[in-house]
């Protein structure tokens, strides 16, 4: 590794640390509750995440036109500023403005930051240096995020605004880290940028078409119900609603989330070691079944036993990711791969836009059990559909294999 690559690698690791210091990770809902109801929090999240989804569409084209370096700087500045705006807010309107600003910033940064560093590092294709750097970055992000979550839970008791301010300034300070990292590609002209946007929208349409085919259709119910649930718990308000439902205080809740993170690292280590022995069908069915069971378990007043529910939802999200990634990558043509992955992410995120106000409203009325039961039933239906289509898919694959075995090779008469 050259001196320049070492310098950039160090910057990348610092950048990953700063952008993962989410001090508000376990306490943001409690801050909102000082000023607005859970129903309004649901509306807030629904509007903000919808805006974020819309901003995701042109963000790649904008990065081509204006440069990834500029988009990353602008994105992190907007994301951090959105959090600071909310830190000093006291009404739904101010929170919506701040949250929307944050989500637009996150959409601008999405994927552009890693691409910016990757292009500048110029590692050899045969070298594992990039994979090792990403792994090290994930470790630093996880450890830094764990301590920030616990520290943020403690700071919340001193002043609920402090975790928001610290998180916002952590994101804004990351701009200084990437300031000297330049996008050296030739920028697209305006005409080409609009053409690429049109092509991108057409690609999304084609991506949805791919998901209607047998090879991917069997995974759609799992993506929408199970991964959609994990998104609502990981990025939305469901996790904190459940933590509150199980009577964990904000500080204890931060410790719960941090400890779940550590346990999940161990589970992923086991998966990595035993990858050859893990069946896709068994893992997907197990994770989906545990998710549905956790929702049903949450109906009862189980108190601190609710830790098992939080752990199941936290670990399940991360365990499912590599399997779904493998499925979508291997079952998609190379020309459609990026688009299919993008649509898969869209399908995973979309349910929360509708679920956020529902979860918030039901929790305000102490009727969250209606959602818990209904969604667990939907997951059960999704498992049934998946297993049925998986069985049909296996029969089709077996028939194709037999057809190839019985095919008689042509014999040359020359």
Buried (B, 14 or more C-beta within 10 A) or exposed (E): EEEEBEEBBEBBBBBBBBBBBBBBBBBBBBBBBEBBBBBBBBBBBBBBBBBBBEBBBBBBBBBBBBBBBBBBBBBBBBBBBBBBBBBEBEEBEBBBBBBBBBBBBBBBBBBBBBBBBBBBBEBEEEEEBBEEBBEBBEEBBBBBBBEBBBBBBBBBEEEBBBBBBBBBBBBBBBBEBBEEBBBEBEBBEEEEBBEBBEEBEEBBEEBEBBBEEEBBBBBBBBBBBBBBBBBBBBBBBBBBBBBBBBEBBBBBBBBBBBBBBEEBBEBBEEBEEEEEEBEEEEBBBBBBBBBBBBBBBBBEEBEEEBBBBBBBBBBBBBBBBBBBEEBBEEBBEEEBBEBBBBBBBBBBBBBBBEBBBBBBBBBBEEEBBEBBBEBBBBBBEBBEBBBEBBEEBEEEEEEEEEEEEEEEEEEEEE
